[in-house]
Amino acid sequence: MKFLAATVESVLLADTPGTFVTRRVDQVTLDMAGIPGDLHYGLTRRSGGREPMYPRGTEIRNRRQLSVVSAEECDQLAQQLGLDAVLPEWLGANLLLRGFPHLTQLPPGSRLLLPSGGGLVCEGENAPCRHPGKIIQALHPTHPHLIKRFVSIAKKQRGIVCSIECPGTIVQGDSLRILVEPIARLQPQMV
Amino acid sequence: MKFLAATVESVLLADTPGTFVTRRVDQVTLDMAGIPGDLHYGLTRRSGGREPMYPRGTEIRNRRQLSVVSAEECDQLAQQLGLDAVLPEWLGANLLLRGFPHLTQLPPGSRLLLPSGGGLVCEGENAPCRHPGKIIQALHPTHPHLIKRFVSIAKKQRGIVCSIECPGTIVQGDSLRILVEPIARLQPQMV
């Protein structure tokens, strides 16, 4: 097994009523359903616009327990939007990583392993939606069209969502081991 | 969304005490933990040799709730082993599909959608182990070295494991819609 690495620069929690925006904390302890007290906590959730294959409101397994972003992709987003910074709080991220620049391209099934013994599974790209764009626009009223531009620019660089494979604690400053899921060459029919 | 298709040729259940070998049934009803009564049923399971990143016996999320194989890959396995057939029962499979030949190469995160409204998520290739080889060897005593040969030959053609995303019923003859997870081009560091 080949391990890559990343550092947990920040740990964040979505526990402010009425918003998905996260706030920095020193550490969180995961169980099988995510981070207790976080907005996205749950073994299941209701399907929405991201799951058009199920009727809206269907109870499905929660594969979006944690949102993870990379500092390098946030910097790139900021640059492309003409802003000083794009903060993980505005994206509703739970983890800000550094040292793994192209996080969004991590294949589903890859693992993020914690020093505490716990482990996350990458469930795929977190496709951009308008909500973080609205937050960013509200904070930068003199920049035009940030909502639309965020949704367009953030594709393939807005981070990933993860589910919990093995409970554990995540502490700011942790070194993660990343185990990349090998990719099969796709058959022509599947492309 | 581009859907591919496959037919459920057989539905099988591992409910015989003392063995992983499955038997054909008309249908099964899934809940979030898999097929009630099946050997692999559970929201969690104990880690083993397939998860060397966790100490053996650690409670982890059960991403191996269902085993799915393709008739075409079973036929190819049989041919390469010099046998008349390799039956899904011997592989402990819960579903035998036809019409999606390279099932084992389906990327993790892809969905198998059921006519009942339920859905499975591909958790990746089911890497071959010795147990099915032992069953096949015991049934073909005049063929030499089938255990070792099975483990070697079955790589990348022994099917996939799935978890339940949305409960439902699977009936023999069902037409599945398959939603292939798009693959990002891997960064050199990740290869």
Interface residues (C-beta under 8 A of the other chain):
Chain A: M1 L4 M32 L43 T44 S47 P52 M53 Y54 P55 T58 E59 I60 R61 R63 P101 H102 T104 Q105 L106 P107 P108 G109 R111 L113 G117 G119 V121 E123 G124 E125 K156 S163 I164 E165 C166 R177 L179 V180 E181 I183 A184 R185 L186 Q187 Q189 M190
Chain B: M1 L4 M32 L43 T44 S47 P52 M53 Y54 P55 T58 E59 I60 R61 R63 P101 H102 T104 Q105 L106 P107 P108 G109 R111 L113 G117 G119 V121 E123 G124 E125 K156 S163 I164 E165 C166 P167 R177 L179 V180 E181 I183 A184 R185 L186 Q187 Q189 M190
